[in-house]
Amino acid sequence: MPMNPDQWIDVVEDRFKYRLDHFVIPEHYSEDVESILIPHGLIMDRIAKLAQLIASEYDERVVVCCVLKGGHQFFSDLIRYMKKALNKQGKTVPMTLDFIRVKSYENDRSTGTVHISMSDKELRDLKGKNLLLVEDIIDTGNTMKRLLETLAQYELKSIKVASLLLKKTPLSCGYVPDYVGFAVPDLFVVGYCLDYNDIFRDLDHICAISDTGKTKYAM
């Protein structure tokens, strides 16, 4: 999917790794993360900009749907900024909020199977509506492609995807969301509600997990 020329992605290069002692992180994670890739303040600034961009492209109500669990912090902050943003007509955008759970990972590997929490009735209720899916990270892209294929059966007016992160991995299927916060290296990242087996959601910064962390919290 080609990127909008006005929507350039902020790229986090492999060399851009902040030392842990330069920022405040919970002491109980001191050995479990290797480095900080994106500090919390930078995340907030980028989300504010994304909210302005997204709002500018809607002139009617949009269903903003959080992909749980990892997307909920990004979703919450994005909604907060979108409430204040104006579209091209100088008006705020009316929003309806919804949630969906999509699971495809165990430990740090994709299982290749996607489980969707919405019922058929809930999906049919989306007919004729504008849907914005809010995701934490696009890894290989396979999970999101399968989700979009499922949603395409329900005759929505439009479907767009906003992802905070896009991983630069050779395993990518080539899918690129409509809105992206940052492109990150091919590392397993945690924090800002991105998890490893439900751990690290309470970490404000986006970090690279260490081998110690992977071993300690493996299922």
One Martini backbone bead per residue (centre of mass of N, CA, C, O) as a GRO file, in nm:
protein
  219
    1MET     BB    1   0.091   0.038   0.028
    2PRO     BB    2   0.094   0.356  -0.033
    3MET     BB    3   0.210   0.648   0.070
    4ASN     BB    4   0.146   0.936   0.183
    5PRO     BB    5   0.339   1.215   0.112
    6ASP     BB    6   0.249   1.354   0.402
    7GLN     BB    7   0.329   1.054   0.549
    8TRP     BB    8   0.593   1.033   0.712
    9ILE     BB    9   0.830   0.825   0.858
   10ASP     BB   10   0.971   0.763   1.156
   11VAL     BB   11   1.306   0.657   1.190
   12VAL     BB   12   1.452   0.395   1.380
   13GLU     BB   13   1.761   0.331   1.426
   14ASP     BB   14   1.984   0.111   1.552
   15ARG     BB   15   2.168   0.348   1.684
   16PHE     BB   16   1.901   0.451   1.838
   17LYS     BB   17   2.012   0.415   2.169
   18TYR     BB   18   1.919   0.454   2.487
   19ARG     BB   19   2.016   0.485   2.792
   20LEU     BB   20   1.886   0.381   3.089
   21ASP     BB   21   2.027   0.616   3.277
   22HIS     BB   22   1.859   0.862   3.117
   23PHE     BB   23   1.601   0.718   3.239
   24VAL     BB   24   1.290   0.633   3.367
   25ILE     BB   25   1.261   0.311   3.517
   26PRO     BB   26   1.164   0.038   3.640
   27GLU     BB   27   1.347  -0.154   3.851
   28HIS     BB   28   1.219  -0.440   3.763
   29TYR     BB   29   1.360  -0.376   3.452
   30SER     BB   30   1.679  -0.337   3.451
   31GLU     BB   31   1.740  -0.643   3.308
   32ASP     BB   32   1.498  -0.660   3.068
   33VAL     BB   33   1.634  -0.421   2.914
   34GLU     BB   34   1.856  -0.286   2.675
   35SER     BB   35   1.689  -0.032   2.548
   36ILE     BB   36   1.597   0.288   2.432
   37LEU     BB   37   1.415   0.395   2.147
   38ILE     BB   38   1.143   0.555   2.269
   39PRO     BB   39   1.053   0.813   2.425
   40HIS     BB   40   0.771   0.932   2.565
   41GLY     BB   41   0.773   1.226   2.452
   42LEU     BB   42   0.798   1.143   2.152
   43ILE     BB   43   0.540   0.986   2.134
   44MET     BB   44   0.346   1.222   2.196
   45ASP     BB   45   0.421   1.408   1.958
   46ARG     BB   46   0.347   1.207   1.731
   47ILE     BB   47   0.048   1.167   1.806
   48ALA     BB   48  -0.040   1.457   1.768
   49LYS     BB   49   0.019   1.458   1.463
   50LEU     BB   50  -0.160   1.221   1.378
   51ALA     BB   51  -0.428   1.345   1.472
   52GLN     BB   52  -0.427   1.576   1.268
   53LEU     BB   53  -0.416   1.406   1.011
   54ILE     BB   54  -0.667   1.232   1.053
   55ALA     BB   55  -0.882   1.457   1.095
   56SER     BB   56  -0.836   1.592   0.806
   57GLU     BB   57  -0.980   1.311   0.659
   58TYR     BB   58  -1.257   1.387   0.809
   59ASP     BB   59  -1.635   1.465   0.762
   60GLU     BB   60  -1.720   1.223   0.953
   61ARG     BB   61  -1.797   0.968   1.119
   62VAL     BB   62  -1.585   0.758   1.333
   63VAL     BB   63  -1.465   0.437   1.397
   64VAL     BB   64  -1.268   0.376   1.678
   65CYS     BB   65  -1.052   0.087   1.691
   66CYS     BB   66  -0.920  -0.114   1.930
   67VAL     BB   67  -0.634  -0.317   1.952
   68LEU     BB   68  -0.604  -0.565   2.159
   69LYS     BB   69  -0.396  -0.463   2.407
   70GLY     BB   70  -0.153  -0.287   2.295
   71GLY     BB   71  -0.338  -0.033   2.174
   72HIS     BB   72  -0.463   0.131   2.423
   73GLN     BB   73  -0.262   0.368   2.468
   74PHE     BB   74  -0.265   0.485   2.186
   75PHE     BB   75  -0.569   0.522   2.171
   76SER     BB   76  -0.605   0.715   2.411
   77ASP     BB   77  -0.411   0.942   2.305
   78LEU     BB   78  -0.534   0.982   2.025
   79ILE     BB   79  -0.817   1.066   2.116
   80ARG     BB   80  -0.734   1.311   2.284
   81TYR     BB   81  -0.625   1.466   2.029
   82MET     BB   82  -0.872   1.438   1.832
   83LYS     BB   83  -1.079   1.612   1.995
   84LYS     BB   84  -0.899   1.887   1.909
   85ALA     BB   85  -0.909   1.836   1.620
   86LEU     BB   86  -0.919   1.943   1.275
   87ASN     BB   87  -1.057   1.968   0.988
   88LYS     BB   88  -1.087   2.114   0.672
   89GLN     BB   89  -1.358   2.266   0.799
   90GLY     BB   90  -1.294   2.336   1.110
   91LYS     BB   91  -1.379   2.061   1.252
   92THR     BB   92  -1.478   1.831   1.449
   93VAL     BB   93  -1.469   1.478   1.504
   94PRO     BB   94  -1.683   1.232   1.510
   95MET     BB   95  -1.695   0.959   1.757
   96THR     BB   96  -1.661   0.604   1.781
   97LEU     BB   97  -1.607   0.347   2.018
   98ASP     BB   98  -1.395   0.050   1.997
   99PHE     BB   99  -1.331  -0.317   2.026
  100ILE     BB  100  -1.051  -0.552   1.961
  101ARG     BB  101  -0.934  -0.891   1.955
  102VAL     BB  102  -0.598  -0.993   1.852
  103LYS     BB  103  -0.438  -1.317   1.816
  104SER     BB  104  -0.074  -1.442   1.731
  105TYR     BB  105   0.102  -1.474   2.002
  106GLU     BB  106   0.401  -1.646   2.131
  107ASN     BB  107   0.594  -1.482   2.280
  108ASP     BB  108   0.810  -1.393   1.989
  109ARG     BB  109   0.587  -1.554   1.809
  110SER     BB  110   0.413  -1.639   1.541
  111THR     BB  111   0.144  -1.870   1.477
  112GLY     BB  112  -0.054  -1.794   1.209
  113THR     BB  113  -0.302  -1.736   1.399
  114VAL     BB  114  -0.627  -1.572   1.402
  115HIS     BB  115  -0.804  -1.408   1.670
  116ILE     BB  116  -1.142  -1.288   1.694
  117SER     BB  117  -1.377  -1.124   1.912
  118MET     BB  118  -1.590  -1.056   1.722
  119SER     BB  119  -1.894  -1.079   1.622
  120ASP     BB  120  -2.102  -1.098   1.360
  121LYS     BB  121  -2.293  -0.875   1.456
  122GLU     BB  122  -2.078  -0.659   1.513
  123LEU     BB  123  -1.974  -0.653   1.220
  124ARG     BB  124  -2.250  -0.580   1.080
  125ASP     BB  125  -2.269  -0.292   1.228
  126LEU     BB  126  -2.038  -0.162   1.022
  127LYS     BB  127  -2.210  -0.096   0.802
  128GLY     BB  128  -2.133   0.209   0.635
  129LYS     BB  129  -1.868   0.268   0.789
  130ASN     BB  130  -1.605   0.433   0.944
  131LEU     BB  131  -1.280   0.278   0.993
  132LEU     BB  132  -1.040   0.290   1.270
  133LEU     BB  133  -0.753   0.121   1.326
  134VAL     BB  134  -0.574   0.060   1.639
  135GLU     BB  135  -0.230  -0.006   1.657
  136ASP     BB  136   0.084  -0.082   1.778
  137ILE     BB  137   0.199  -0.318   1.565
  138ILE     BB  138   0.377  -0.397   1.266
  139ASP     BB  139   0.521  -0.671   1.152
  140THR     BB  140   0.453  -0.872   0.905
  141GLY     BB  141   0.119  -0.818   0.846
  142ASN     BB  142  -0.066  -1.074   0.858
  143THR     BB  143  -0.276  -1.006   1.069
  144MET     BB  144  -0.397  -0.751   0.932
  145LYS     BB  145  -0.473  -0.881   0.664
  146ARG     BB  146  -0.679  -1.079   0.786
  147LEU     BB  147  -0.860  -0.869   0.916
  148LEU     BB  148  -0.930  -0.711   0.654
  149GLU     BB  149  -1.057  -0.951   0.506
  150THR     BB  150  -1.288  -0.982   0.706
  151LEU     BB  151  -1.406  -0.685   0.696
  152ALA     BB  152  -1.469  -0.676   0.380
  153GLN     BB  153  -1.747  -0.845   0.416
  154TYR     BB  154  -1.913  -0.575   0.568
  155GLU     BB  155  -1.953  -0.301   0.408
  156LEU     BB  156  -1.773  -0.067   0.440
  157LYS     BB  157  -1.686   0.251   0.363
  158SER     BB  158  -1.418   0.247   0.550
  159ILE     BB  159  -1.059   0.150   0.589
  160LYS     BB  160  -0.824   0.219   0.849
  161VAL     BB  161  -0.472   0.240   0.965
  162ALA     BB  162  -0.320   0.282   1.291
  163SER     BB  163   0.033   0.274   1.368
  164LEU     BB  164   0.288   0.326   1.575
  165LEU     BB  165   0.433   0.067   1.448
  166LEU     BB  166   0.702  -0.040   1.212
  167LYS     BB  167   0.861  -0.319   1.117
  168LYS     BB  168   1.193  -0.397   1.004
  169THR     BB  169   1.137  -0.688   0.814
  170PRO     BB  170   1.193  -0.971   0.612
  171LEU     BB  171   0.892  -1.090   0.696
  172SER     BB  172   0.739  -0.906   0.538
  173CYS     BB  173   0.444  -0.866   0.326
  174GLY     BB  174   0.419  -0.528   0.267
  175TYR     BB  175   0.254  -0.398   0.474
  176VAL     BB  176   0.104  -0.062   0.504
  177PRO     BB  177  -0.018   0.171   0.675
  178ASP     BB  178  -0.177   0.477   0.672
  179TYR     BB  179  -0.058   0.512   0.973
  180VAL     BB  180   0.266   0.615   1.115
  181GLY     BB  181   0.494   0.670   1.359
  182PHE     BB  182   0.720   0.426   1.358
  183ALA     BB  183   1.021   0.290   1.250
  184VAL     BB  184   1.163  -0.023   1.344
  185PRO     BB  185   1.358  -0.246   1.428
  186ASP     BB  186   1.441  -0.599   1.435
  187LEU     BB  187   1.277  -0.608   1.726
  188PHE     BB  188   1.169  -0.676   2.046
  189VAL     BB  189   0.916  -0.472   2.168
  190VAL     BB  190   0.854  -0.265   2.461
  191GLY     BB  191   0.610  -0.081   2.585
  192TYR     BB  192   0.353   0.119   2.580
  193CYS     BB  193   0.178  -0.169   2.602
  194LEU     BB  194   0.385  -0.349   2.507
  195ASP     BB  195   0.436  -0.703   2.505
  196TYR     BB  196   0.550  -0.996   2.706
  197ASN     BB  197   0.336  -1.191   2.821
  198ASP     BB  198   0.203  -0.926   2.976
  199ILE     BB  199   0.466  -0.771   2.989
  200PHE     BB  200   0.551  -0.411   3.009
  201ARG     BB  201   0.293  -0.218   3.015
  202ASP     BB  202   0.433  -0.028   3.262
  203LEU     BB  203   0.606   0.106   3.030
  204ASP     BB  204   0.664   0.410   2.880
  205HIS     BB  205   0.876   0.316   2.703
  206ILE     BB  206   1.041   0.210   2.413
  207CYS     BB  207   1.186  -0.119   2.408
  208ALA     BB  208   1.443  -0.349   2.423
  209ILE     BB  209   1.461  -0.663   2.484
  210SER     BB  210   1.617  -0.890   2.668
  211ASP     BB  211   1.733  -1.201   2.724
  212THR     BB  212   1.649  -1.201   3.018
  213GLY     BB  213   1.352  -1.124   2.971
  214LYS     BB  214   1.273  -1.363   2.792
  215THR     BB  215   1.339  -1.584   2.998
  216LYS     BB  216   1.176  -1.489   3.250
  217TYR     BB  217   0.880  -1.452   3.061
  218ALA     BB  218   0.841  -1.718   2.961
  219MET     BB  219   0.600  -1.981   2.892
   0.00000   0.00000   0.00000
